[in-house]
């Protein structure tokens, strides 16, 4: 009986260990999503992958920030205001220069985003997020910190899923957000364009970051990349989001560029499905 019990215990432990190994393997798998909806009807045209899980928006948040900035009168047109870089902003060499709205979106300059948020102030910033219904609407910032105004969208409290990204952008394009027509027009004017082939013109914004580990540190083995926006051809407009959370470092270029380039390459083939 003792031998039988020992055998059963060993067998159970072995099964448990195997299940844990499988669970860990699954947890470390890449997370992918591509979702495309029709701007007019809202119908889902294509969806593949895990599209209902929310992640940090990272620099895709420059889209709603542009809407806020123009609506509040902080931003005026494509090239104004042009703000001077200050040493206190930090950042890589490429951002240490004067920046206007067009440069901000094209080159993804974080300090310009943070200046817009500062000029909005905590109350107005949080109010826009609530009225936009953006993601989980949590702009509290990091645990025990007071950085929500300038950091909440950067690997912090604010999160959004790919499904939510496309629904938010559809509302923007349809005039369903509580912002002025000028804010809509100017935001459309500064979002970068990309040619996707077969006559498709894509506008969109990338975003890169990392997941955080249990200790709250950036997990550089789990890079996060976004590309979200809309595409037009022959008067028809569709809205898309592509997400990749990988299991390896991307040292040659930001993961968001990998995601963007793959979506642009894939788009004509995907469009054949709708």
Buried (B, 14 or more C-beta within 10 A) or exposed (E): EEEEEEEEEEEEEEEEEEEEEEEEEEEEEEBBBBBBBBBEEEEBBBBEBBBEBBBBBBBBBBBBBBBBBBBBEBBBBEEEBEBEBEEEBEEEEEBBEEBBBBBBBBEBBBBBBBBBBEBBEEEBBBBBBEEBEBBEBBBBBBEEEEBBBBBBBBBBBBBBBBBBBBBBBBBBBBEEBEBBEBBBEBBEBBBBEBEBEEEBEBBBBBBBBBBBEEEEEEEEEBBBBBBBBBBBBEEEBBBBBBBBBBEEEBEEEBBBBBBBBBBBEEBBEBBEEE
